[in-house]
Amino acid sequence: MYAVIMTGGKQYKVEKGATITVERLTHPEKDNEVTIKEVLMVHDGKEVKFGRPYLKDAKVVAEVISDFRGKKLMSYKYRRRKDSHWKKGHRQELTKLKIKEITV
């Protein structure tokens, strides 16, 4: 069984027991469990169910493994002969999830 979920404006194909990295999610410190209700599609081996845009009763329960920052990306823009340039760095906040359960 697998599902396609949407979080942080991106879509992910997930299965039970899989580990995925998504953009930072807010979650409770005690429980370390997140429920994602934006399920676009579920395939249970026999039947495929699609949502418009989401399936109503479907949800994916995931355990939060860690919050971390991604690698640093540098952006540099230069205009010749105009004494104009800028340099920016960016590190994305990320969350690592382990999929525990997919329910329809």
Beta strands, then each sheet from edge to edge (+ up, - down):
strand 1: 2-7
strand 2: 10-15
strand 3: 19-23
strand 4: 33-36
strand 5: 39-43
strand 6: 48-50
strand 7: 59-69
strand 8: 73-79
strand 9: 84-90
strand 10: 93-103
sheet 1: 2+ 1- 5+ 6-
sheet 2: 3+ 10- 7+ 4-
sheet 3: 8+ 9-
end
